[in-house]
Amino acid sequence: MSRRIAVAIVAVVMGTMLLAGVGTISASRLAGRTREIADLERRADAIADLVPNLNPNRAGAAAAETQQKLIRVMGLSGVTQLRITPAGQMVGTPPTWIPAGELDIDAMQRGETISGYRGNRLWAAAARMNPNGSTTVAVVTDTREAVVGPALRWLTFSAAVALLLGIVVALLLGRRLARPLREAGEVTARIAGGDLTARVPERGEPGDDLYDLADAVNSMASELERSRSLEHQFLMSVSHDLRTPLTSIRGYAEAISDGVGDPRAAARVIESESQRLERLVADLLDLAKLDARQFGFRLEEIRLSPVIDAAVARLAPEASSSDLGVRVDAGFDPLLHTDSDRLTQVIGNLTSNSLRFARSAVWIRTRSLPRDGVAGVAIDVADDGPGIDAADLPHVFERLYQAQNQVDVRESGSGLGLAIVKELVEGMGGTVAVASVAGTGTTFTVWLPTVATS
C-alpha cells in the first residue's frame, strides 16, 4: 500500500515538473524572442539615424568597413543597406535567409520599422525617407541567444531536487497513511478470529476518512460484542426457563409415581408448567418463522373489541393467580383489516408482560388516533409497576436484550415476547411504542390503521 502511494506521488511530481518545464521553456523562448526583436528594432533605428547617407553606390571597401564597425559597435551579426526607389523598386540584396515576402516595401516606404525571425536568427529593417523621394533601409541581423540550454539545465537540477524530496515525502506519507489501514486490517482479522475486544486506534478528527474508517470498524466490533453478550444472556435465560418447569414436572411426576402428596395438586402444577413450556416453545417457533420470512397473515375485516376480549379471557387464570385485574376501556371500537389471531397474540403478549410487573392492575384502552392523514386506532396496555429505566427504553423491543436495571418480577420470561410483538405489528402495517416513568408504570401503545366506514 505504501509503495503504491509513493509511486503515485512521485508520478504526480514528475508529471508536474514536466508540465511546468515545458511551459517554462516555451514561455522563456517566447518572451526572449519578443525582447530580442524589440532590441534589434531599436538598434536598426539607431543605425538608420546615424548613417542616413549609407547607400549601395558608395565604394565597396568603404561600405564594408563601415558595416564592420557598426556590427562591432552594435553587437550584431550583420548589417545590410538597401534602397527603395520612388517607383517601389528595391536596390540591393537582402540576406538570403530572409523571405522576400516579409520585406514589406509599402511599410518601409512609409518609414516603418519591420522585423521577423527565421529559426534562431532575427532581423529588423529600419527605413528613412530621402529628400529625392527614395527610401534608405538598414537591415540588421543577429543570432538569438540560446536560452533553452541554461533553462533546461536549471530545470533538470530543480526537477532532480523536487523528485528527491517527493520520494522522501511519498515514503513518509505512504507509511503514515498505510499504517491505519494495516491496523484496521489486523483488527478485522482478529475480530473474524473471535476476538471481539479488538479495537482500531482512532487518530485524527471526526470527518477524516481514516478516523471514520476506524470508528466504523470499532462500532462493528462493539455491536458484535454486544450481540454475543445478548446471545449468551438469551441462551442462559432460555436454559433457565426450560430447566425450571421441567424440574417441577419431573419432581411432581415422581411424587405421583411414589404415591406421595396430593395427585390433583401435582397434576395442576404439571399442567401449569407444561403450559409455560408450550408458550416458550411457541415464542421460539414464531421467532424462527419471522426470521425466515415464513410468517403468514390471514387478513380480514374484524372489530377490535372481540379481539381484546379474547386476549383478556386467555389471561384470566394468570391474572387471578397473581391477584391482579385486567380492566378494559374499549370506548373506540373500529373496524380493522388485519389478522385476528395475530392481533390477539400481540395484545396477549403485551398484557402478559404487564401482569409480570403490575402492582394492582393492567389497563387496556382504545382511542382514535389519525396519523399522517390515515385513520387509525391506538391500543394502550398500561400497568402501575415500577417502570422501565431510561437506559433500557430504547432496547425493549430488541430480541435478545436484557434490562440493565431489572426489578423483581413474578415470573421470568424469555425476552422474546416484545420482539415478537414488534415484528407482528409491523407485519400488519402498524407501529408499537413504549413510554415509562420510573416508579409510576409503563404504557405500550400499538397503532393500526382502521377501515373507513360510511
FENNOR-V501780 format. One record per residue. N is the residue number from 1. OMEGA is omega in degrees with one decimal (NA if undefined). D_LAST is the distance of its C-alpha to the last C-alpha in whole Angstrom. Layout:
n=N omega=OMEGA d_last=D_LAST
n=N omega=OMEGA d_last=D_LAST
//
This chain:
n=1 omega=179.6 d_last=70
n=2 omega=179.2 d_last=73
n=3 omega=180.0 d_last=75
n=4 omega=177.9 d_last=72
n=5 omega=179.9 d_last=71
n=6 omega=179.8 d_last=75
n=7 omega=-179.9 d_last=75
n=8 omega=-179.6 d_last=72
n=9 omega=178.9 d_last=74
n=10 omega=178.4 d_last=77
n=11 omega=177.8 d_last=76
n=12 omega=178.8 d_last=74
n=13 omega=-179.5 d_last=77
n=14 omega=178.7 d_last=80
n=15 omega=178.9 d_last=77
n=16 omega=179.2 d_last=77
n=17 omega=178.9 d_last=81
n=18 omega=178.7 d_last=81
n=19 omega=179.0 d_last=79
n=20 omega=-179.8 d_last=81
n=21 omega=179.1 d_last=84
n=22 omega=179.1 d_last=84
n=23 omega=-179.1 d_last=82
n=24 omega=-179.9 d_last=85
n=25 omega=179.9 d_last=88
n=26 omega=179.2 d_last=86
n=27 omega=179.2 d_last=86
n=28 omega=179.7 d_last=89
n=29 omega=-179.4 d_last=91
n=30 omega=-179.4 d_last=89
n=31 omega=179.6 d_last=90
n=32 omega=-179.8 d_last=94
n=33 omega=178.5 d_last=94
n=34 omega=-179.5 d_last=93
n=35 omega=-177.5 d_last=95
n=36 omega=177.1 d_last=98
n=37 omega=177.6 d_last=98
n=38 omega=178.0 d_last=98
n=39 omega=179.5 d_last=101
n=40 omega=177.0 d_last=103
n=41 omega=178.0 d_last=102
n=42 omega=179.5 d_last=103
n=43 omega=176.0 d_last=107
n=44 omega=177.1 d_last=107
n=45 omega=179.7 d_last=107
n=46 omega=179.6 d_last=109
n=47 omega=179.3 d_last=112
n=48 omega=178.5 d_last=111
n=49 omega=-175.9 d_last=112
n=50 omega=-174.4 d_last=115
n=51 omega=-179.7 d_last=117
n=52 omega=-178.9 d_last=116
n=53 omega=178.2 d_last=120
n=54 omega=-177.2 d_last=119
n=55 omega=-175.8 d_last=119
n=56 omega=-177.0 d_last=120
n=57 omega=179.4 d_last=123
n=58 omega=-178.9 d_last=125
n=59 omega=-174.4 d_last=127
n=60 omega=-178.3 d_last=125
n=61 omega=-179.1 d_last=127
n=62 omega=179.1 d_last=126
n=63 omega=179.9 d_last=122
n=64 omega=179.6 d_last=122
n=65 omega=178.9 d_last=123
n=66 omega=179.3 d_last=121
n=67 omega=-179.5 d_last=118
n=68 omega=178.0 d_last=119
n=69 omega=179.8 d_last=119
n=70 omega=179.9 d_last=116
n=71 omega=-178.7 d_last=114
n=72 omega=-177.1 d_last=116
n=73 omega=-176.2 d_last=115
n=74 omega=-179.1 d_last=111
n=75 omega=-177.0 d_last=110
n=76 omega=173.8 d_last=110
n=77 omega=179.9 d_last=110
n=78 omega=176.4 d_last=111
n=79 omega=179.9 d_last=112
n=80 omega=178.8 d_last=113
n=81 omega=175.3 d_last=114
n=82 omega=175.3 d_last=113
n=83 omega=177.7 d_last=114
n=84 omega=-178.5 d_last=112
n=85 omega=178.0 d_last=114
n=86 omega=-180.0 d_last=113
n=87 omega=178.3 d_last=112
n=88 omega=178.3 d_last=110
n=89 omega=-179.9 d_last=112
n=90 omega=177.7 d_last=112
n=91 omega=-176.7 d_last=115
n=92 omega=-176.1 d_last=115
n=93 omega=177.5 d_last=113
n=94 omega=175.7 d_last=110
n=95 omega=-173.6 d_last=109
n=96 omega=-176.1 d_last=108
n=97 omega=176.7 d_last=105
n=98 omega=179.1 d_last=103
n=99 omega=-176.6 d_last=102
n=100 omega=-177.5 d_last=103
n=101 omega=-178.7 d_last=100
n=102 omega=176.9 d_last=99
n=103 omega=-175.7 d_last=102
n=104 omega=-176.7 d_last=101
n=105 omega=-179.4 d_last=104
n=106 omega=179.5 d_last=102
n=107 omega=-179.4 d_last=101
n=108 omega=177.0 d_last=104
n=109 omega=176.2 d_last=106
n=110 omega=177.8 d_last=104
n=111 omega=-179.6 d_last=105
n=112 omega=174.4 d_last=102
n=113 omega=-179.8 d_last=102
n=114 omega=-177.0 d_last=100
n=115 omega=178.1 d_last=99
n=116 omega=-179.9 d_last=98
n=117 omega=176.7 d_last=98
n=118 omega=-175.0 d_last=99
n=119 omega=179.7 d_last=98
n=120 omega=178.8 d_last=99
n=121 omega=-176.4 d_last=102
n=122 omega=176.2 d_last=101
n=123 omega=175.5 d_last=103
n=124 omega=-179.4 d_last=103
n=125 omega=178.6 d_last=105
n=126 omega=-175.7 d_last=106
n=127 omega=176.4 d_last=108
n=128 omega=179.8 d_last=110
n=129 omega=177.3 d_last=111
n=130 omega=180.0 d_last=115
n=131 omega=-177.6 d_last=117
n=132 omega=177.7 d_last=118
n=133 omega=177.1 d_last=114
n=134 omega=-179.0 d_last=114
n=135 omega=176.0 d_last=112
n=136 omega=-177.2 d_last=113
n=137 omega=174.1 d_last=110
n=138 omega=179.2 d_last=110
n=139 omega=-179.8 d_last=108
n=140 omega=179.7 d_last=108
n=141 omega=178.3 d_last=106
n=142 omega=177.3 d_last=105
n=143 omega=-177.4 d_last=104
n=144 omega=178.0 d_last=101
n=145 omega=179.4 d_last=101
n=146 omega=-179.5 d_last=99
n=147 omega=-176.4 d_last=96
n=148 omega=-177.9 d_last=94
n=149 omega=177.8 d_last=96
n=150 omega=179.8 d_last=96
n=151 omega=180.0 d_last=92
n=152 omega=178.5 d_last=92
n=153 omega=178.7 d_last=94
n=154 omega=178.7 d_last=92
n=155 omega=179.3 d_last=89
n=156 omega=180.0 d_last=90
n=157 omega=-179.1 d_last=91
n=158 omega=178.3 d_last=88
n=159 omega=178.4 d_last=86
n=160 omega=178.7 d_last=88
n=161 omega=-179.7 d_last=87
n=162 omega=179.7 d_last=83
n=163 omega=177.6 d_last=83
n=164 omega=177.8 d_last=85
n=165 omega=178.8 d_last=83
n=166 omega=178.8 d_last=80
n=167 omega=179.9 d_last=81
n=168 omega=-179.3 d_last=81
n=169 omega=-179.3 d_last=78
n=170 omega=179.8 d_last=76
n=171 omega=-179.7 d_last=77
n=172 omega=-178.5 d_last=77
n=173 omega=178.9 d_last=73
n=174 omega=178.5 d_last=72
n=175 omega=-178.7 d_last=73
n=176 omega=179.9 d_last=71
n=177 omega=-176.8 d_last=68
n=178 omega=-177.0 d_last=69
n=179 omega=177.5 d_last=69
n=180 omega=179.2 d_last=66
n=181 omega=176.5 d_last=65
n=182 omega=178.8 d_last=67
n=183 omega=178.5 d_last=66
n=184 omega=178.2 d_last=63
n=185 omega=179.5 d_last=64
n=186 omega=-178.9 d_last=66
n=187 omega=178.8 d_last=63
n=188 omega=176.8 d_last=60
n=189 omega=177.4 d_last=63
n=190 omega=178.6 d_last=64
n=191 omega=178.1 d_last=60
n=192 omega=178.5 d_last=60
n=193 omega=176.6 d_last=63
n=194 omega=179.9 d_last=61
n=195 omega=-176.8 d_last=62
n=196 omega=176.1 d_last=59
n=197 omega=-178.5 d_last=61
n=198 omega=179.7 d_last=62
n=199 omega=177.8 d_last=61
n=200 omega=175.9 d_last=62
n=201 omega=-179.2 d_last=64
n=202 omega=-179.2 d_last=62
n=203 omega=178.7 d_last=64
n=204 omega=-177.0 d_last=63
n=205 omega=175.3 d_last=60
n=206 omega=-175.5 d_last=57
n=207 omega=174.9 d_last=56
n=208 omega=-177.1 d_last=59
n=209 omega=-178.2 d_last=58
n=210 omega=177.0 d_last=61
n=211 omega=-179.6 d_last=59
n=212 omega=177.6 d_last=56
n=213 omega=179.2 d_last=57
n=214 omega=-179.8 d_last=59
n=215 omega=179.4 d_last=56
n=216 omega=179.0 d_last=53
n=217 omega=179.9 d_last=56
n=218 omega=177.4 d_last=56
n=219 omega=177.5 d_last=52
n=220 omega=-179.7 d_last=52
n=221 omega=179.6 d_last=55
n=222 omega=179.4 d_last=53
n=223 omega=177.9 d_last=50
n=224 omega=179.1 d_last=52
n=225 omega=179.3 d_last=54
n=226 omega=179.2 d_last=51
n=227 omega=177.8 d_last=49
n=228 omega=179.4 d_last=53
n=229 omega=179.2 d_last=53
n=230 omega=178.3 d_last=49
n=231 omega=178.6 d_last=50
n=232 omega=179.1 d_last=53
n=233 omega=-179.9 d_last=51
n=234 omega=179.5 d_last=49
n=235 omega=178.0 d_last=51
n=236 omega=-178.4 d_last=53
n=237 omega=-179.9 d_last=50
n=238 omega=178.1 d_last=49
n=239 omega=179.5 d_last=53
n=240 omega=-178.3 d_last=53
n=241 omega=175.7 d_last=49
n=242 omega=-174.6 d_last=51
n=243 omega=-174.9 d_last=54
n=244 omega=179.3 d_last=53
n=245 omega=178.4 d_last=52
n=246 omega=178.1 d_last=54
n=247 omega=179.5 d_last=57
n=248 omega=-179.7 d_last=55
n=249 omega=-178.9 d_last=55
n=250 omega=-178.5 d_last=58
n=251 omega=-178.6 d_last=60
n=252 omega=176.0 d_last=58
n=253 omega=177.4 d_last=59
n=254 omega=178.6 d_last=63
n=255 omega=177.7 d_last=63
n=256 omega=-179.3 d_last=62
n=257 omega=-179.0 d_last=64
n=258 omega=-180.0 d_last=67
n=259 omega=-178.7 d_last=66
n=260 omega=175.7 d_last=65
n=261 omega=-177.7 d_last=63
n=262 omega=-179.1 d_last=60
n=263 omega=-179.8 d_last=58
n=264 omega=178.8 d_last=55
n=265 omega=178.8 d_last=55
n=266 omega=179.6 d_last=56
n=267 omega=178.7 d_last=53
n=268 omega=178.8 d_last=50
n=269 omega=179.6 d_last=51
n=270 omega=178.9 d_last=52
n=271 omega=-179.5 d_last=48
n=272 omega=-179.1 d_last=47
n=273 omega=176.7 d_last=48
n=274 omega=176.9 d_last=47
n=275 omega=177.8 d_last=44
n=276 omega=176.5 d_last=44
n=277 omega=-179.5 d_last=46
n=278 omega=178.3 d_last=43
n=279 omega=-179.3 d_last=41
n=280 omega=179.4 d_last=43
n=281 omega=178.8 d_last=43
n=282 omega=177.2 d_last=40
n=283 omega=-179.6 d_last=39
n=284 omega=178.3 d_last=42
n=285 omega=178.2 d_last=40
n=286 omega=-179.6 d_last=37
n=287 omega=178.8 d_last=39
n=288 omega=178.3 d_last=41
n=289 omega=178.5 d_last=38
n=290 omega=178.9 d_last=36
n=291 omega=-178.0 d_last=39
n=292 omega=-178.1 d_last=39
n=293 omega=179.6 d_last=36
n=294 omega=-177.1 d_last=36
n=295 omega=-177.9 d_last=33
n=296 omega=178.1 d_last=30
n=297 omega=176.8 d_last=26
n=298 omega=-172.6 d_last=24
n=299 omega=177.2 d_last=21
n=300 omega=178.6 d_last=18
n=301 omega=-176.5 d_last=15
n=302 omega=171.0 d_last=16
n=303 omega=-174.7 d_last=15
n=304 omega=-173.4 d_last=18
n=305 omega=179.0 d_last=20
n=306 omega=178.8 d_last=21
n=307 omega=179.1 d_last=23
n=308 omega=-179.9 d_last=24
n=309 omega=-179.4 d_last=26
n=310 omega=179.7 d_last=27
n=311 omega=-179.7 d_last=29
n=312 omega=-179.5 d_last=30
n=313 omega=179.7 d_last=32
n=314 omega=-176.6 d_last=33
n=315 omega=-177.6 d_last=35
n=316 omega=178.7 d_last=36
n=317 omega=-180.0 d_last=40
n=318 omega=179.2 d_last=40
n=319 omega=-179.5 d_last=39
n=320 omega=-179.1 d_last=41
n=321 omega=179.2 d_last=44
n=322 omega=-177.5 d_last=44
n=323 omega=179.4 d_last=43
n=324 omega=177.2 d_last=40
n=325 omega=174.2 d_last=36
n=326 omega=-175.6 d_last=33
n=327 omega=-175.1 d_last=31
n=328 omega=175.6 d_last=27
n=329 omega=-177.6 d_last=25
n=330 omega=-179.1 d_last=21
n=331 omega=179.0 d_last=19
n=332 omega=-174.9 d_last=16
n=333 omega=-175.0 d_last=15
n=334 omega=174.8 d_last=12
n=335 omega=-177.2 d_last=11
n=336 omega=172.2 d_last=14
n=337 omega=-172.2 d_last=15
n=338 omega=179.7 d_last=19
n=339 omega=-175.3 d_last=22
n=340 omega=-177.8 d_last=22
n=341 omega=-179.0 d_last=26
n=342 omega=177.5 d_last=27
n=343 omega=174.8 d_last=24
n=344 omega=179.0 d_last=26
n=345 omega=179.6 d_last=29
n=346 omega=-178.9 d_last=28
n=347 omega=178.7 d_last=28
n=348 omega=179.6 d_last=31
n=349 omega=179.7 d_last=33
n=350 omega=-179.9 d_last=32
n=351 omega=178.7 d_last=33
n=352 omega=178.2 d_last=36
n=353 omega=-179.5 d_last=37
n=354 omega=178.2 d_last=36
n=355 omega=-179.8 d_last=38
n=356 omega=-175.6 d_last=41
n=357 omega=-173.5 d_last=41
n=358 omega=176.6 d_last=40
n=359 omega=-176.9 d_last=42
n=360 omega=-175.5 d_last=41
n=361 omega=173.8 d_last=37
n=362 omega=-178.0 d_last=34
n=363 omega=174.5 d_last=31
n=364 omega=-177.7 d_last=27
n=365 omega=174.9 d_last=24
n=366 omega=179.9 d_last=21
n=367 omega=177.6 d_last=19
n=368 omega=-178.2 d_last=16
n=369 omega=174.8 d_last=18
n=370 omega=-179.5 d_last=17
n=371 omega=178.7 d_last=20
n=372 omega=178.2 d_last=21
n=373 omega=-179.6 d_last=17
n=374 omega=177.6 d_last=16
n=375 omega=-177.7 d_last=13
n=376 omega=178.8 d_last=15
n=377 omega=175.1 d_last=17
n=378 omega=178.3 d_last=21
n=379 omega=-178.7 d_last=23
n=380 omega=172.9 d_last=26
n=381 omega=-172.3 d_last=29
n=382 omega=174.5 d_last=32
n=383 omega=178.4 d_last=36
n=384 omega=-179.3 d_last=39
n=385 omega=-176.0 d_last=41
n=386 omega=179.4 d_last=44
n=387 omega=-178.9 d_last=41
n=388 omega=179.7 d_last=42
n=389 omega=-177.6 d_last=44
n=390 omega=-179.2 d_last=43
n=391 omega=-177.8 d_last=45
n=392 omega=-174.7 d_last=43
n=393 omega=-178.0 d_last=40
n=394 omega=-171.9 d_last=39
n=395 omega=-170.7 d_last=41
n=396 omega=-179.2 d_last=39
n=397 omega=176.7 d_last=37
n=398 omega=-168.5 d_last=40
n=399 omega=-172.8 d_last=41
n=400 omega=-174.3 d_last=44
n=401 omega=173.6 d_last=44
n=402 omega=-175.6 d_last=46
n=403 omega=178.8 d_last=46
n=404 omega=-178.4 d_last=49
n=405 omega=-176.9 d_last=49
n=406 omega=175.2 d_last=48
n=407 omega=178.5 d_last=48
n=408 omega=179.0 d_last=49
n=409 omega=-175.2 d_last=46
n=410 omega=-177.2 d_last=46
n=411 omega=179.6 d_last=46
n=412 omega=179.0 d_last=46
n=413 omega=-178.6 d_last=44
n=414 omega=-177.5 d_last=44
n=415 omega=-178.0 d_last=42
n=416 omega=-172.7 d_last=40
n=417 omega=-177.6 d_last=37
n=418 omega=176.8 d_last=35
n=419 omega=178.7 d_last=36
n=420 omega=177.0 d_last=34
n=421 omega=-178.6 d_last=31
n=422 omega=-179.8 d_last=31
n=423 omega=-178.3 d_last=31
n=424 omega=-178.2 d_last=29
n=425 omega=179.0 d_last=26
n=426 omega=176.5 d_last=27
n=427 omega=177.9 d_last=27
n=428 omega=175.8 d_last=23
n=429 omega=-179.5 d_last=22
n=430 omega=177.8 d_last=23
n=431 omega=176.2 d_last=26
n=432 omega=-178.7 d_last=28
n=433 omega=-179.8 d_last=30
n=434 omega=174.9 d_last=33
n=435 omega=-177.5 d_last=34
n=436 omega=173.4 d_last=37
n=437 omega=-176.6 d_last=40
n=438 omega=176.5 d_last=43
n=439 omega=-176.2 d_last=44
n=440 omega=176.6 d_last=41
n=441 omega=-175.2 d_last=38
n=442 omega=177.8 d_last=36
n=443 omega=172.3 d_last=32
n=444 omega=-177.9 d_last=30
n=445 omega=176.3 d_last=27
n=446 omega=175.8 d_last=25
n=447 omega=178.1 d_last=22
n=448 omega=175.6 d_last=19
n=449 omega=-179.7 d_last=16
n=450 omega=178.8 d_last=13
n=451 omega=178.4 d_last=10
n=452 omega=178.5 d_last=7
n=453 omega=-178.5 d_last=4
n=454 omega=NA d_last=0
//
